[in-house]
Amino acid sequence: MNRMWFFLLSALLTCAVGCGLVDEEEQTVKRPRVAVNLPPTPSLAPPEKVELLQDGSYTVAGLIQSEEGFGRGVRVSGQVLEKHSCRDATAGSLCPPSYFILVDSLEVPETQLLVVAPEEVLEGIEEGSQEIVSGLFVQWSRSKWYVRSEGMIEIFPETDAD
């Protein structure tokens, strides 16, 4: 009989503690309230890029993102990031065709456009200058030296039609 009273008493105590008869405030830890001052949520929308300028020429990013396709004549406005010429190459050395690279901004040159041009055109172009070029928008150059999936412009040498 003693065992039965002992079992009944321990079950009653377990139920009292487990059922919440003990004060809950003693069990929780109080934390100080801290004011959180966060900046406003930034916009996650991609920035709008200008495709065509007022003079009708494309921007570099606008041309590459356009959906009109290759094999057409275009005018593009941009700044010259760098240029490469074969005029200074030694005789007999293998040198790729001359080119320069156009970007929308020299500070943030994220989208670059390769422009394959003859030496005569390249002579009048300086690095850092603003240029408007006209040529054929293609994926590979006639010489098959350059291939770019996003496209490039090839400027053809002027021929005399006498």
C-alpha positions in Angstrom: 0.0 0.0 0.0 2.9 2.3 0.7 4.1 1.8 -2.8 0.8 2.8 -4.2 0.7 6.1 -2.2 4.3 6.8 -3.3 3.4 6.2 -7.0 0.2 8.3 -6.8 2.1 11.2 -5.1 5.0 11.2 -7.6 2.4 11.1 -10.5 0.6 14.1 -9.0 3.8 16.1 -8.6 4.9 15.3 -12.2 1.6 16.4 -13.5 1.7 19.6 -11.5 5.1 20.6 -12.8 4.4 19.5 -16.4 0.9 21.0 -16.7 2.1 24.5 -15.9 1.0 24.9 -12.3 4.5 26.3 -11.7 4.9 30.0 -12.4 6.0 30.5 -16.1 7.8 33.8 -15.4 10.4 32.0 -13.5 11.2 29.8 -16.5 11.5 32.5 -19.2 14.5 34.7 -19.6 13.7 38.4 -20.0 15.7 40.1 -22.8 16.0 43.9 -23.1 14.2 45.4 -26.0 16.5 46.8 -28.6 15.3 49.3 -31.2 16.5 48.2 -34.7 17.1 51.0 -37.2 17.5 49.5 -40.7 17.9 51.4 -44.0 15.0 51.2 -46.5 14.7 48.1 -48.7 16.6 48.6 -51.9 14.8 48.1 -55.3 15.7 44.8 -56.8 14.4 45.7 -60.3 17.1 45.8 -62.9 18.0 49.3 -64.0 16.5 50.5 -67.3 19.0 50.7 -70.1 18.7 53.1 -72.9 18.7 51.3 -76.2 18.5 54.2 -78.7 19.8 57.7 -78.3 18.1 60.8 -79.7 20.3 60.9 -82.8 19.1 57.4 -83.7 22.3 55.5 -82.8 22.4 52.6 -80.4 24.2 52.5 -77.1 26.6 49.6 -76.6 24.3 47.7 -74.2 21.2 48.6 -76.3 22.7 47.1 -79.4 23.8 43.9 -77.7 20.4 43.5 -76.0 18.4 44.3 -79.1 16.4 41.5 -80.6 16.7 42.7 -84.3 19.5 40.2 -85.1 22.7 40.1 -87.0 23.7 41.0 -90.6 22.3 44.6 -90.6 23.9 48.0 -90.7 24.0 49.9 -87.4 25.2 53.1 -85.8 26.6 52.9 -82.3 27.7 55.6 -79.9 30.2 54.9 -77.1 33.6 55.6 -75.6 36.8 53.9 -76.8 38.1 51.7 -74.0 41.2 50.4 -75.9 42.5 50.0 -79.4 44.8 47.6 -81.1 46.7 48.2 -84.4 49.0 46.1 -86.4 51.0 49.0 -87.8 53.8 48.5 -85.3 54.1 44.7 -85.9 57.3 43.4 -87.2 57.5 42.1 -90.7 56.5 38.4 -90.9 54.8 38.3 -87.6 51.2 37.1 -87.3 49.0 40.0 -86.2 45.2 39.9 -85.9 43.2 42.6 -87.7 43.0 46.0 -86.1 40.1 46.6 -83.7 38.9 48.9 -80.8 36.5 48.3 -78.0 33.5 50.5 -77.3 31.8 50.9 -74.0 28.9 53.0 -72.7 31.0 54.3 -69.8 34.7 54.3 -69.1 34.1 54.3 -65.3 31.9 51.1 -65.5 32.8 49.2 -68.7 30.4 46.3 -68.0 29.2 45.8 -71.6 31.9 45.9 -74.3 31.5 45.9 -78.0 34.4 44.8 -80.4 34.7 47.0 -83.5 36.9 45.5 -86.2 38.1 48.3 -88.4 40.7 49.0 -91.1 43.9 50.9 -90.2 42.7 54.1 -91.9 39.7 54.3 -89.5 41.8 53.3 -86.5 44.2 56.2 -87.1 41.6 58.8 -86.2 40.5 57.2 -83.0 41.9 57.8 -79.6 41.4 55.8 -76.4 38.9 57.6 -74.1 37.2 59.5 -76.9 33.5 59.5 -77.6 32.8 58.0 -81.1 29.8 57.2 -83.3 30.6 54.3 -85.7 28.6 52.7 -88.5 29.2 49.2 -89.7 27.7 45.8 -90.0 26.5 44.0 -86.9 27.9 40.4 -87.1 28.9 37.4 -85.0 32.2 36.8 -86.8 34.5 38.9 -88.8 35.1 38.4 -92.6 38.7 37.3 -91.8 37.2 34.7 -89.3 39.7 35.9 -86.8 37.1 37.2 -84.3 34.0 35.4 -83.2 31.7 36.8 -80.5 28.3 35.3 -79.7 27.0 38.7 -78.4 28.0 40.3 -81.7 30.5 42.9 -83.0 30.7 45.6 -85.6 32.8 45.3 -88.7 33.7 48.4 -90.6 34.7 47.8 -94.1 37.4 49.8 -95.9 36.0 52.4 -98.4 36.7 51.5 -102.0 36.9 54.0 -104.9 34.2 53.4 -107.5 35.8 55.1 -110.5 
